Amino acid sequence: MPVLAVIAEGAACLGLGALVLRALGISGDLNRGEHWAVAFAIGFGTLGWLVFPLGVGGLLGTGPLWVLLVAASLGLVPLCRAGLPVLDDDVDMIGKGLLVLIAFVLVIDFAEAVTPPADADSLAYHFNWPKRFVSAGHISFITQAWDGAIPLLTQLTYVPALALGGEKAMTLWTMASGWASAVFLFVLCRRHLGLNWSLAVALIFLTTPAVIYGAGSGQVEIRMALFVMAGAWAVARSLDTGRLSFAALAGLCAGFYAGSKYLGLLFVAAAGLVILFQRDGIRRGLASGLVFGSAAAIAGFQWYAWNALHTGDPVFPALFQWLGRDDLEFWTADYDRWFKEFLAGAERAVPRNLWWFFAYPFKATFDPLPVFQAKRVGFGPYGVLLLPLSALGAWVFRERIRQSRLLPYGVICALFYAIWFYSGVSQRIRHLLPILPLFLVVMTVAAEKIAQHRGLRGPLVAAVAVCIAIQLAAQGIFSISYLNHLSGGDRESFLERNVQNYASVPWINTNLGPRDRILVGERQFLYYLSVPYFFAAPGVQALVDVRQGAKDPGTLYRQLKSIAITHVLLRRDVGAEGIRYTSPLDALRESGCLELVKSFQTSQFASRILPSLKSRPGVQDILKLRGQECLE
């Protein structure tokens, strides 16, 4: 069933995309590879878009989902009639070597796909929300900022796989959809590069640390790269032909990106500006811009309307101080003000000025600050290694740039980066991952052209080889845990080694029941909890105030009782001051309102891939909330 569900969902994406392209009348403008690649990207977004009304209508059962996938797969008929993509080039020894390395990466990624999910963000919400929706049979509003009340179009594509094939189908689907981005990048490169260079770029992308980190998990950035590549391709075709159908296609892609993450709005702006300011005149630009904007609004509006309906703020909580509802219990005006101040300090590490605009990529590569998260999930050395050759190529061939189809790709990259940097959003580098494929294409083509022109092939090949070697080594290290598990490890042991503070989860699932509700302050194991729980952490909700300084036992007790909490999971950290609680809820324990039930020894590791590098012991306590008399 897992394999069948993944095949059915892949066929549905291809079929839906083919139908959209046929409806727009542009199927004949693509070669076979582009036809299949663009069809999958558009179909992927369309599938997530269609699951939303099913979920709102309470139709997330196996029957309606099978009907959706089978009906969507009918679109494969015209796609197959147009011809299957084939590799017409003769593959030399270098190409065969690159294919062997790509196959090696495929094997490693498959090992991750058939292993229990362990990525913290995926277990917190990327996989957890689809699991909640499938269990309930409908979509419900998630009363959490940051990772709950957000656009979830991409996560909705996990729903059919999970509902029809279980957890393994969902993880296999994330692998397949992640690899789809690499295949699309290869197809995109073939318009501008030879076979070997296209394979090399695809391999470099697959082994980029940020891709290794997110491709096999529920992280959405690599899957949103599908929308960026298809959208940029459509923008370029719109500029070349002036046809509104390509502007509509670009708008759909941008809208699907916006429907998957708030940062997609930046891509809407960047691609929209390129569409609007066409060199063929303002009238054509306005017409194309109107079509682009309308298509983007149709593709992306669902989750913004959903958030506005429940909070008043379509981009919750960004505009809450102006648009937010006054009657919300889980989010208040006072809490919102505190959150905005907290966000500014926690997610922005460098000033938004011209110096750091240019310095950020180098800082993130050579000496990243913790906020950047670039040490383990950065973009690797490829951009820096190619920069001298790419810059020289851009200068030497500057007269050709205006006529190049790559120009829209470069402009969209630059605009997206500029808007992202100056808008004040989080400075985590992986949020730029969706535009990385465009960057790789532009940089590689510029470097390859100048290498041919000036006889600099040796330095270019050396730079590519060094990058591939470094990143493949990182890929191999990343795979150790998964390969060890497949060689004979059991599920629970793997989760204890790879999910931070997982030790208490089996006991909770066994000893608490449906009438209990446990409060937890850590999110990395929520997916594995099978009993009612409430997630309380600073910055996500105001129902239980766990900000530092909120230590009034009476207030905390009433807040817990108001949401029917029966148990609390607290962590004790081991430090210079000994073993101590770090949560403000410790005030309830000290007042006698929390009674110890069970303790667990834990090991908190800095890396789930190499946990032995830096770990420290800790303790998890499960405590039971006592009656009102504890406050007397």
Backbone torsions as a table, in degrees:
resi	resn	phi	psi	omega
1	MET	NA	-40.4	178.4
2	PRO	-58.2	-46.3	-178.9
3	VAL	-65.7	-42.5	179.4
4	LEU	-61.2	-42.9	-179.4
5	ALA	-63.8	-40.5	179.7
6	VAL	-67.5	-43.0	177.9
7	ILE	-61.7	-43.3	179.9
8	ALA	-63.4	-40.2	-179.3
9	GLU	-71.1	-38.0	175.8
10	GLY	-63.0	-42.4	177.5
11	ALA	-63.7	-38.1	179.0
12	ALA	-63.8	-42.0	178.6
13	CYS	-62.7	-45.5	178.8
14	LEU	-63.1	-41.7	-179.4
15	GLY	-66.2	-45.1	178.8
16	LEU	-62.3	-44.0	179.5
17	GLY	-62.8	-41.1	178.6
18	ALA	-62.3	-39.3	179.3
19	LEU	-66.2	-40.0	178.5
20	VAL	-64.1	-45.6	179.1
21	LEU	-62.7	-38.4	178.4
22	ARG	-66.3	-40.5	179.4
23	ALA	-64.4	-33.7	178.7
24	LEU	-80.4	-11.6	177.2
25	GLY	74.8	30.1	-177.7
26	ILE	-122.1	11.7	-179.8
27	SER	-60.1	-35.4	-177.6
28	GLY	-75.9	-6.8	-178.3
29	ASP	-93.3	4.7	-177.2
30	LEU	-117.3	145.0	169.1
31	ASN	-75.4	174.6	-171.9
32	ARG	-61.5	-44.3	-179.7
33	GLY	-62.1	-45.6	178.3
34	GLU	-63.5	-38.4	-178.8
35	HIS	-58.8	-48.0	-178.7
36	TRP	-71.7	-39.7	-178.2
37	ALA	-67.1	-48.6	-179.8
38	VAL	-66.1	-37.7	178.9
39	ALA	-60.6	-43.4	180.0
40	PHE	-64.6	-43.6	-178.8
41	ALA	-61.0	-47.3	-179.9
42	ILE	-66.9	-40.7	179.6
43	GLY	-66.5	-35.2	177.3
44	PHE	-59.4	-47.9	178.2
45	GLY	-67.0	-39.4	-179.3
46	THR	-64.7	-38.0	178.4
47	LEU	-62.4	-47.3	177.0
48	GLY	-60.3	-36.3	178.8
49	TRP	-65.4	-40.5	-177.2
50	LEU	-74.9	-29.6	179.3
51	VAL	-67.2	-27.5	-178.6
52	PHE	-59.0	-54.7	179.3
53	PRO	-62.9	-32.2	174.7
54	LEU	-62.1	-42.9	-179.3
55	GLY	-67.3	-42.2	177.9
56	VAL	-63.0	-34.8	179.7
57	GLY	-83.8	4.2	178.4
58	GLY	71.7	34.8	-175.9
59	LEU	-117.3	41.1	-179.9
60	LEU	-94.3	28.4	174.8
61	GLY	-81.4	170.8	-177.5
62	THR	-63.7	-36.4	-179.2
63	GLY	-60.7	-59.5	179.3
64	PRO	-58.9	-35.8	-178.8
65	LEU	-70.6	-39.0	175.3
66	TRP	-64.2	-40.7	177.8
67	VAL	-59.5	-43.6	179.9
68	LEU	-61.6	-48.1	-177.1
69	LEU	-66.7	-42.5	-178.6
70	VAL	-66.3	-44.3	179.4
71	ALA	-62.9	-41.7	-179.6
72	ALA	-65.8	-33.6	-178.0
73	SER	-65.8	-18.5	178.7
74	LEU	-61.1	-24.2	177.8
75	GLY	-66.7	-11.3	176.6
76	LEU	-67.1	-23.0	-176.5
77	VAL	-59.3	-55.1	178.1
78	PRO	-66.5	-29.0	179.1
79	LEU	-66.8	-44.2	179.1
80	CYS	-67.8	-35.0	177.8
81	ARG	-63.3	-30.0	178.7
82	ALA	-72.6	-14.4	176.4
83	GLY	112.9	142.9	176.9
84	LEU	-79.5	144.9	176.8
85	PRO	-68.8	135.3	179.8
86	VAL	-132.6	155.9	178.4
87	LEU	-96.4	103.3	-175.7
88	ASP	-81.7	-19.0	-174.5
89	ASP	-75.7	149.7	169.8
90	ASP	-76.0	131.1	-177.3
91	VAL	-93.5	117.6	178.9
92	ASP	-86.1	-173.4	-176.4
93	MET	-64.2	-36.9	178.0
94	ILE	-65.1	-44.4	178.6
95	GLY	-61.5	-41.0	178.9
96	LYS	-64.8	-38.3	177.3
97	GLY	-63.3	-42.2	177.9
98	LEU	-64.9	-37.9	178.1
99	LEU	-65.6	-36.4	176.9
100	VAL	-64.0	-42.8	178.7
101	LEU	-65.6	-39.2	176.9
102	ILE	-64.1	-39.1	177.3
103	ALA	-63.9	-37.1	176.1
104	PHE	-60.1	-44.8	178.1
105	VAL	-63.9	-38.4	179.1
106	LEU	-61.1	-42.5	179.2
107	VAL	-62.5	-43.7	179.4
108	ILE	-64.0	-43.6	-179.9
109	ASP	-65.3	-34.4	176.8
110	PHE	-65.9	-38.9	177.4
111	ALA	-59.8	-40.1	177.0
112	GLU	-67.1	-37.6	-175.4
113	ALA	-67.4	-27.7	-179.1
114	VAL	-100.3	11.7	177.3
115	THR	-104.9	147.6	179.1
116	PRO	-54.2	139.2	-179.8
117	PRO	-62.5	141.5	-177.1
118	ALA	-135.5	-6.2	-180.0
119	ASP	-67.5	132.3	-173.1
120	ALA	-61.8	-48.4	-179.4
121	ASP	-63.1	-37.9	179.1
122	SER	-64.5	-43.1	-179.4
123	LEU	-71.5	-25.3	179.9
124	ALA	-76.9	-44.4	-176.5
125	TYR	-149.9	-36.7	-177.2
126	HIS	-56.8	-43.6	175.2
127	PHE	-95.5	-27.3	-174.2
128	ASN	-68.9	-41.6	-179.9
129	TRP	-66.9	-45.4	173.9
130	PRO	-56.8	-38.9	177.7
131	LYS	-61.9	-42.2	179.1
132	ARG	-64.9	-43.3	-178.9
133	PHE	-64.3	-43.5	-179.4
134	VAL	-65.5	-41.8	179.6
135	SER	-62.0	-40.5	-179.3
136	ALA	-81.6	-22.6	-176.7
137	GLY	83.5	5.4	-179.8
138	HIS	-156.4	164.6	175.5
139	ILE	-85.0	133.5	176.4
140	SER	-122.7	155.2	178.2
141	PHE	-75.3	130.1	-178.7
142	ILE	-93.2	113.3	-175.3
143	THR	-82.5	63.2	176.7
144	GLN	-142.8	136.6	169.6
145	ALA	-79.3	168.7	171.8
146	TRP	80.9	-59.1	-175.3
147	ASP	-134.3	9.7	179.5
148	GLY	-113.1	-64.2	179.7
149	ALA	-83.7	73.3	-176.3
150	ILE	-139.7	165.8	173.3
151	PRO	-64.6	134.9	-174.0
152	LEU	-130.9	28.5	-176.8
153	LEU	-58.8	-46.8	-178.9
154	THR	-64.5	-41.5	179.1
155	GLN	-62.4	-27.1	178.8
156	LEU	-69.3	-20.2	174.5
157	THR	-71.8	-16.1	175.9
158	TYR	-77.6	-20.5	-174.0
159	VAL	-62.5	-50.9	179.7
160	PRO	-59.3	-42.6	-179.8
161	ALA	-61.2	-46.3	-178.9
162	LEU	-65.9	-43.7	-177.0
163	ALA	-68.8	-35.1	-173.4
164	LEU	-97.4	-23.0	-176.3
165	GLY	-132.1	0.3	177.9
166	GLY	82.7	-172.7	-175.3
167	GLU	-58.8	-41.9	-177.2
168	LYS	-65.1	-35.5	176.0
169	ALA	-64.2	-39.4	179.7
170	MET	-64.1	-43.8	-179.3
171	THR	-71.6	-34.4	174.0
172	LEU	-65.7	-35.8	178.9
173	TRP	-67.5	-38.7	177.7
174	THR	-65.4	-35.9	175.2
175	MET	-63.3	-48.4	-177.1
176	ALA	-62.8	-43.3	-178.7
177	SER	-71.6	-30.2	174.5
178	GLY	-67.4	-42.6	177.8
179	TRP	-67.4	-26.7	177.6
180	ALA	-59.5	-34.7	178.0
181	SER	-65.7	-39.5	178.3
182	ALA	-66.8	-39.9	177.5
183	VAL	-64.1	-42.6	178.1
184	PHE	-61.2	-42.0	178.9
185	LEU	-60.9	-42.2	176.8
186	PHE	-59.2	-45.7	179.1
187	VAL	-62.2	-41.6	179.7
188	LEU	-63.8	-39.4	179.9
189	CYS	-66.2	-33.0	-173.9
190	ARG	-63.5	-19.9	175.0
191	ARG	-70.1	-21.7	-170.2
192	HIS	-128.1	-14.9	-174.5
193	LEU	-133.0	160.6	174.7
194	GLY	-72.2	175.4	-175.9
195	LEU	-60.2	-49.0	-175.4
196	ASN	-64.1	-42.8	178.7
197	TRP	-65.5	-37.1	178.6
198	SER	-65.4	-41.7	176.1
199	LEU	-63.6	-40.7	-179.4
200	ALA	-63.5	-42.6	179.3
201	VAL	-64.4	-42.3	178.3
202	ALA	-61.6	-40.8	179.2
203	LEU	-66.3	-42.6	178.0
204	ILE	-61.8	-40.7	177.9
205	PHE	-63.9	-46.6	-178.0
206	LEU	-61.4	-30.4	-176.7
207	THR	-103.2	8.1	172.8
208	THR	-62.0	133.7	-176.5
209	PRO	-50.8	-41.8	179.9
210	ALA	-64.8	-31.7	178.1
211	VAL	-75.8	-43.5	176.0
212	ILE	-55.3	-42.7	-177.6
213	TYR	-65.6	-41.4	-169.3
214	GLY	-107.4	-18.7	-170.9
215	ALA	-65.2	-40.0	-177.4
216	GLY	-89.9	1.3	179.7
217	SER	-107.1	-167.8	177.7
218	GLY	-86.9	2.1	179.8
219	GLN	-54.7	138.7	-170.0
220	VAL	-93.9	-15.2	-171.0
221	GLU	-59.0	-45.2	-177.1
222	ILE	-66.8	-32.9	178.6
223	ARG	-74.0	-31.0	176.2
224	MET	-70.5	-17.7	174.0
225	ALA	-60.7	-27.4	174.6
226	LEU	-58.1	-45.8	-178.8
227	PHE	-66.9	-37.0	-179.6
228	VAL	-66.7	-46.7	-178.7
229	MET	-65.3	-46.1	179.0
230	ALA	-65.1	-38.6	179.7
231	GLY	-66.7	-44.1	179.5
232	ALA	-65.8	-40.2	176.6
233	TRP	-59.9	-43.8	179.9
234	ALA	-67.2	-36.8	176.3
235	VAL	-60.9	-46.0	179.8
236	ALA	-61.4	-41.9	178.8
237	ARG	-68.3	-34.5	176.9
238	SER	-63.4	-41.5	179.2
239	LEU	-68.3	-35.5	-179.1
240	ASP	-70.7	-42.0	-170.6
241	THR	-104.2	-23.8	-175.1
242	GLY	75.1	6.5	-177.0
243	ARG	-78.7	134.7	-177.5
244	LEU	-70.9	-22.9	-180.0
245	SER	-63.0	-36.1	177.6
246	PHE	-71.4	-34.8	174.7
247	ALA	-62.9	-38.9	177.6
248	ALA	-64.9	-42.2	178.8
249	LEU	-62.6	-43.8	177.5
250	ALA	-61.2	-39.9	178.6
251	GLY	-64.2	-40.2	177.5
252	LEU	-61.1	-43.9	179.9
253	CYS	-63.1	-45.0	179.5
254	ALA	-63.6	-39.3	178.6
255	GLY	-65.7	-39.1	177.0
256	PHE	-64.3	-37.2	175.8
257	TYR	-63.2	-46.4	178.6
258	ALA	-63.7	-32.8	178.1
259	GLY	-74.2	-9.9	-179.8
260	SER	-102.0	-24.3	-178.2
261	LYS	-165.1	144.4	180.0
262	TYR	-56.2	-33.5	-179.4
263	LEU	-63.1	-16.2	175.0
264	GLY	-61.5	-24.0	175.7
265	LEU	-62.6	-30.1	177.0
266	LEU	-68.3	-37.0	176.9
267	PHE	-69.1	-37.3	174.3
268	VAL	-56.9	-44.8	-179.8
269	ALA	-65.9	-45.7	-177.1
270	ALA	-65.5	-50.4	179.8
271	ALA	-66.7	-36.6	179.1
272	GLY	-63.5	-38.3	178.1
273	LEU	-65.4	-39.8	178.5
274	VAL	-65.7	-41.1	177.7
275	ILE	-64.1	-41.8	-172.6
276	LEU	-69.1	-44.2	-175.2
277	PHE	-95.0	68.5	177.9
278	GLN	-82.1	151.3	-178.5
279	ARG	-78.1	-7.4	-178.9
280	ASP	-90.1	8.1	175.3
281	GLY	121.5	154.8	-175.8
282	ILE	-68.5	-32.2	-177.6
283	ARG	-64.9	-47.5	178.2
284	ARG	-64.9	-38.0	178.5
285	GLY	-62.5	-41.9	179.0
286	LEU	-65.5	-42.1	179.4
287	ALA	-63.7	-46.2	179.0
288	SER	-65.1	-39.2	178.8
289	GLY	-64.2	-37.6	178.5
290	LEU	-65.9	-43.6	178.6
291	VAL	-65.9	-44.6	178.0
292	PHE	-57.4	-49.8	-177.9
293	GLY	-63.7	-39.8	179.4
294	SER	-64.7	-44.3	179.1
295	ALA	-64.4	-40.3	178.9
296	ALA	-63.6	-40.6	179.6
297	ALA	-64.6	-41.5	179.3
298	ILE	-64.5	-43.3	-176.4
299	ALA	-72.9	-29.0	-170.4
300	GLY	-111.9	-1.6	-168.3
301	PHE	-73.5	-24.3	-165.1
302	GLN	-53.7	-54.1	-173.4
303	TRP	-74.0	-25.1	176.1
304	TYR	-72.1	-39.7	174.6
305	ALA	-66.3	-38.8	178.1
306	TRP	-60.4	-45.9	179.0
307	ASN	-67.4	-41.2	178.9
308	ALA	-62.4	-38.7	180.0
309	LEU	-62.1	-38.6	-173.8
310	HIS	-95.8	-21.9	-177.3
311	THR	-126.8	-16.3	-173.0
312	GLY	89.6	-17.3	-176.1
313	ASP	-112.1	113.9	-178.5
314	PRO	-67.2	-24.8	177.8
315	VAL	-115.3	44.8	-177.2
316	PHE	-48.4	134.7	-1.2
317	PRO	-101.3	23.3	-172.3
318	ALA	-58.7	-39.0	-176.2
319	LEU	-112.5	22.3	-173.6
320	PHE	-62.9	-34.2	-177.8
321	GLN	-64.7	-19.6	178.9
322	TRP	-107.4	-36.5	-172.3
323	LEU	-113.0	-9.4	-172.9
324	GLY	-67.6	150.9	177.5
325	ARG	-76.9	147.9	-178.4
326	ASP	-85.4	-11.4	-172.5
327	ASP	-101.9	14.3	-180.0
328	LEU	-78.6	136.5	177.4
329	GLU	-89.4	-34.1	-174.4
330	PHE	-84.7	-5.8	179.8
331	TRP	-151.8	126.5	-177.7
332	THR	-123.0	166.3	179.9
333	ALA	-62.5	-40.7	179.0
334	ASP	-64.1	-44.4	-180.0
335	TYR	-65.7	-35.9	179.9
336	ASP	-63.8	-41.6	178.4
337	ARG	-62.1	-44.1	178.3
338	TRP	-62.7	-41.2	-177.9
339	PHE	-62.1	-42.1	-178.6
340	LYS	-64.3	-38.7	176.9
341	GLU	-67.2	-41.9	177.9
342	PHE	-61.6	-43.1	-178.7
343	LEU	-62.8	-43.1	-178.2
344	ALA	-59.6	-38.3	-179.1
345	GLY	-81.0	-30.6	-173.3
346	ALA	-87.5	-25.9	-171.4
347	GLU	-114.7	-4.4	-179.7
348	ARG	-125.1	120.5	-174.2
349	ALA	-107.6	-23.7	-177.5
350	VAL	-127.7	152.3	-179.1
351	PRO	-65.6	155.2	178.2
352	ARG	-93.0	75.4	178.0
353	ASN	-129.3	175.7	-173.7
354	LEU	-64.2	-38.7	179.2
355	TRP	-58.3	-51.0	-177.0
356	TRP	-73.4	-21.1	174.5
357	PHE	-58.8	-42.5	179.3
358	PHE	-87.7	-28.8	-175.5
359	ALA	-82.2	-23.8	-174.8
360	TYR	-53.3	-49.5	-178.2
361	PRO	-59.1	-36.9	-179.1
362	PHE	-74.4	-39.7	176.6
363	LYS	-62.8	-41.8	-179.2
364	ALA	-68.0	-25.9	-179.5
365	THR	-84.8	-45.1	-170.7
366	PHE	-100.2	-31.4	-176.1
367	ASP	-149.7	64.0	-171.7
368	PRO	-69.6	141.8	172.0
369	LEU	-78.8	154.9	-177.1
370	PRO	-54.4	-36.6	-178.9
371	VAL	-60.4	-33.5	-177.7
372	PHE	-65.3	-27.8	-175.3
373	GLN	54.9	36.8	-173.5
374	ALA	-95.9	-12.8	-178.9
375	LYS	-65.7	-40.5	-178.3
376	ARG	-106.7	-25.4	-174.8
377	VAL	-129.0	41.7	178.3
378	GLY	-90.2	-161.4	-175.5
379	PHE	-105.4	5.4	176.7
380	GLY	74.6	-175.0	-172.5
381	PRO	-90.4	-1.5	-169.0
382	TYR	-59.1	-48.2	-178.1
383	GLY	-60.3	-42.1	-179.3
384	VAL	-69.2	-40.4	-179.5
385	LEU	-64.1	-36.4	-177.8
386	LEU	-88.2	-12.3	-172.5
387	LEU	-54.3	-47.1	-179.0
388	PRO	-59.4	-45.5	-179.7
389	LEU	-67.7	-41.7	-178.9
390	SER	-65.2	-41.5	178.8
391	ALA	-64.8	-41.6	178.0
392	LEU	-63.8	-41.9	178.1
393	GLY	-62.5	-41.8	178.7
394	ALA	-62.8	-36.6	-179.1
395	TRP	-73.2	-46.6	-177.2
396	VAL	-64.4	-39.8	-177.1
397	PHE	-102.4	27.7	-175.1
398	ARG	-60.6	-28.9	-179.1
399	GLU	-70.4	-23.0	-178.3
400	ARG	-88.6	-13.8	-171.0
401	ILE	-62.0	-40.2	-176.8
402	ARG	-60.6	-28.1	-178.3
403	GLN	-97.4	-0.8	-175.2
404	SER	-80.7	140.0	175.0
405	ARG	-69.1	-16.5	177.7
406	LEU	-77.6	-15.9	-178.2
407	LEU	-57.5	-47.3	177.8
408	PRO	-58.8	-35.6	178.1
409	TYR	-61.3	-47.7	-179.1
410	GLY	-65.2	-40.9	-179.6
411	VAL	-66.8	-42.1	178.3
412	ILE	-61.9	-43.0	176.8
413	CYS	-57.5	-50.1	-176.2
414	ALA	-64.3	-43.1	179.9
415	LEU	-65.2	-44.1	179.9
416	PHE	-60.3	-47.0	-179.9
417	TYR	-61.5	-42.5	-178.6
418	ALA	-64.7	-45.9	179.5
419	ILE	-64.4	-42.5	179.2
420	TRP	-60.4	-46.5	-174.8
421	PHE	-68.0	-45.3	-173.9
422	TYR	-85.8	-11.5	-178.1
423	SER	-76.6	-16.6	177.7
424	GLY	87.7	14.6	177.3
425	VAL	-77.8	-179.5	-179.5
426	SER	-55.7	141.5	-178.7
427	GLN	-97.1	23.9	174.6
428	ARG	-70.1	127.1	-172.0
429	ILE	-67.8	-28.0	-178.2
430	ARG	-65.7	-15.8	176.3
431	HIS	-69.7	-13.4	175.4
432	LEU	-90.2	-2.5	-175.6
433	LEU	-56.5	-39.0	-179.0
434	PRO	-58.0	-28.8	179.7
435	ILE	-93.9	-2.7	-179.8
436	LEU	-56.7	-42.3	179.2
437	PRO	-56.6	-40.5	178.1
438	LEU	-63.5	-41.5	177.9
439	PHE	-60.7	-43.9	-178.9
440	LEU	-63.3	-42.1	179.9
441	VAL	-63.1	-50.0	-176.8
442	VAL	-62.6	-47.3	-178.3
443	MET	-63.8	-42.6	-176.3
444	THR	-69.1	-42.7	179.7
445	VAL	-62.3	-45.0	179.5
446	ALA	-61.8	-43.0	-179.3
447	ALA	-68.2	-40.6	-177.9
448	GLU	-67.7	-38.3	179.9
449	LYS	-65.1	-44.6	-178.9
450	ILE	-72.2	-30.3	177.3
451	ALA	-64.3	-40.8	176.5
452	GLN	-67.3	-41.8	-174.3
453	HIS	-70.6	-37.0	-173.8
454	ARG	-110.9	9.1	179.7
455	GLY	67.3	37.8	-177.1
456	LEU	-108.6	29.5	-177.1
457	ARG	-62.8	-35.7	-179.0
458	GLY	-59.2	-53.4	177.7
459	PRO	-59.7	-36.2	-179.7
460	LEU	-67.4	-47.1	178.8
461	VAL	-61.7	-40.2	179.5
462	ALA	-62.7	-42.9	179.8
463	ALA	-62.4	-42.8	179.7
464	VAL	-66.4	-42.7	-179.2
465	ALA	-63.9	-43.1	178.3
466	VAL	-61.6	-44.2	-179.7
467	CYS	-62.6	-46.2	179.9
468	ILE	-62.1	-42.3	-179.6
469	ALA	-62.2	-45.5	-179.5
470	ILE	-63.3	-45.7	-174.5
471	GLN	-74.3	-33.2	175.0
472	LEU	-65.7	-36.3	176.1
473	ALA	-61.9	-43.5	177.1
474	ALA	-62.5	-39.9	178.1
475	GLN	-61.6	-41.7	178.9
476	GLY	-63.1	-42.5	177.8
477	ILE	-63.4	-41.2	-179.6
478	PHE	-60.7	-30.6	-173.4
479	SER	-82.1	-12.8	-171.7
480	ILE	-55.4	-48.3	-176.2
481	SER	-61.7	-41.7	-178.2
482	TYR	-70.2	-41.1	179.9
483	LEU	-67.3	-37.4	176.3
484	ASN	-61.9	-39.8	179.5
485	HIS	-65.3	-42.7	-178.7
486	LEU	-68.9	-21.0	-179.4
487	SER	-79.3	-2.0	175.6
488	GLY	146.5	5.4	179.9
489	GLY	-78.8	154.8	177.7
490	ASP	-95.5	165.0	-172.3
491	ARG	-61.8	-48.7	-175.1
492	GLU	-65.9	-39.2	178.5
493	SER	-65.1	-40.2	177.8
494	PHE	-61.8	-44.0	-178.7
495	LEU	-66.7	-37.7	178.1
496	GLU	-64.7	-32.9	179.9
497	ARG	-79.8	-24.5	-169.0
498	ASN	-117.8	-11.7	178.4
499	VAL	-114.3	118.9	-175.9
500	GLN	-56.3	127.3	174.5
501	ASN	57.5	38.7	-179.4
502	TYR	-77.4	-14.5	-167.1
503	ALA	-52.6	-34.3	-174.9
504	SER	-81.0	-15.7	-171.8
505	VAL	-61.6	-49.2	-180.0
506	PRO	-58.0	-39.2	179.8
507	TRP	-65.6	-43.4	179.8
508	ILE	-59.7	-46.5	-177.9
509	ASN	-66.2	-29.0	-178.2
510	THR	-84.7	-37.3	-168.6
511	ASN	-104.2	-14.7	174.4
512	LEU	-103.6	153.7	-175.6
513	GLY	-122.3	-173.4	-176.9
514	PRO	-66.3	-18.5	178.6
515	ARG	-88.6	-8.5	176.4
516	ASP	-91.6	161.1	172.4
517	ARG	-148.2	119.8	-175.6
518	ILE	-103.5	137.8	175.9
519	LEU	-93.6	128.8	179.1
520	VAL	-126.5	148.0	-180.0
521	GLY	-111.2	2.7	177.3
522	GLU	-118.3	140.1	-170.5
523	ARG	-104.0	-9.9	-168.3
524	GLN	-73.4	-8.0	177.9
525	PHE	-123.2	13.8	-177.0
526	LEU	-60.1	-36.4	-179.2
527	TYR	-57.6	-32.2	-175.2
528	TYR	-90.5	-4.0	176.8
529	LEU	-78.5	129.8	-179.4
530	SER	-109.9	9.8	178.2
531	VAL	-118.2	161.5	178.9
532	PRO	-59.1	137.9	-179.5
533	TYR	-144.8	165.4	173.0
534	PHE	-133.2	128.0	-179.5
535	PHE	-94.0	118.2	-179.0
536	ALA	-124.2	110.6	176.1
537	ALA	-142.2	151.9	178.9
538	PRO	-58.3	133.0	174.7
539	GLY	96.4	-2.4	-178.7
540	VAL	-115.3	-24.0	-178.2
541	GLN	-163.2	160.7	-178.2
542	ALA	-113.9	2.1	-178.2
543	LEU	-65.0	-40.3	174.6
544	VAL	-121.4	112.0	-172.8
545	ASP	-84.1	100.8	-178.4
546	VAL	-110.5	23.0	172.9
547	ARG	-68.2	149.7	177.7
548	GLN	-60.6	132.4	-176.9
549	GLY	103.7	-17.8	179.1
550	ALA	-88.6	87.6	-170.5
551	LYS	-127.3	18.9	178.5
552	ASP	-76.5	114.7	-175.7
553	PRO	-59.1	-40.1	-178.5
554	GLY	-63.0	-45.0	179.3
555	THR	-64.4	-44.9	179.8
556	LEU	-63.0	-39.7	179.9
557	TYR	-62.7	-47.3	179.9
558	ARG	-63.0	-37.6	178.8
559	GLN	-64.8	-42.3	178.6
560	LEU	-65.3	-42.1	179.8
561	LYS	-65.8	-32.8	-177.2
562	SER	-66.7	-21.6	178.5
563	ILE	-114.9	21.3	170.5
564	ALA	62.7	38.9	177.7
565	ILE	-76.3	133.9	175.8
566	THR	-111.7	-27.2	-178.5
567	HIS	-137.7	157.9	179.8
568	VAL	-133.1	136.5	174.5
569	LEU	-104.5	116.1	-179.9
570	LEU	-118.4	145.9	179.1
571	ARG	-106.9	138.9	171.7
572	ARG	-111.4	126.7	-179.7
573	ASP	-98.2	148.4	178.0
574	VAL	-98.8	119.5	-179.3
575	GLY	-141.1	-165.0	-178.6
576	ALA	-63.1	-28.6	-178.9
577	GLU	-89.2	8.4	-178.4
578	GLY	95.6	-164.8	-179.8
579	ILE	-86.6	120.2	-177.3
580	ARG	-146.1	153.8	175.0
581	TYR	-75.7	146.3	178.7
582	THR	-113.3	-8.6	-177.2
583	SER	-87.9	143.7	173.6
584	PRO	-58.9	-20.4	178.9
585	LEU	-66.4	-10.9	175.7
586	ASP	-60.9	-22.9	177.4
587	ALA	-61.2	-32.4	177.0
588	LEU	-71.0	-36.6	177.7
589	ARG	-65.3	-43.4	-179.7
590	GLU	-65.5	-28.8	179.0
591	SER	-83.9	-3.2	177.8
592	GLY	90.2	9.8	-177.6
593	CYS	-89.8	-9.2	176.8
594	LEU	-120.9	123.6	-176.8
595	GLU	-107.0	125.5	-177.3
596	LEU	-64.3	130.6	178.9
597	VAL	-111.0	-44.5	-174.4
598	LYS	-155.7	143.9	176.6
599	SER	-123.7	150.0	-179.4
600	PHE	-135.8	135.1	172.8
601	GLN	-79.9	133.6	-179.7
602	THR	-128.9	163.5	174.0
603	SER	-125.7	115.6	-178.2
604	GLN	-94.4	116.0	-174.9
605	PHE	-109.2	151.0	179.9
606	ALA	-80.1	-24.7	-179.0
607	SER	-138.5	129.3	177.6
608	ARG	-77.6	-16.0	177.8
609	ILE	-81.1	-42.5	177.5
610	LEU	-127.6	71.6	-173.6
611	PRO	-64.1	-20.9	-177.1
612	SER	-77.7	-12.8	-177.5
613	LEU	-63.0	-42.7	-177.8
614	LYS	-155.5	102.8	179.4
615	SER	-138.4	156.9	178.4
616	ARG	-141.1	146.8	-178.5
617	PRO	-73.9	157.5	177.4
618	GLY	-155.7	179.8	-179.3
619	VAL	-136.4	136.4	171.7
620	GLN	-110.7	132.0	178.8
621	ASP	-117.1	134.5	169.9
622	ILE	-102.1	122.3	-176.5
623	LEU	-122.3	145.8	180.0
624	LYS	-100.7	135.9	179.3
625	LEU	-78.1	124.8	-177.4
626	ARG	-85.4	179.6	-178.5
627	GLY	-76.5	176.5	-174.7
628	GLN	-59.2	-24.7	-175.6
629	GLU	-64.0	-16.8	-178.3
630	CYS	-66.5	-20.4	-179.5
631	LEU	-90.4	-6.8	-175.3
632	GLU	-86.4	NA	NA
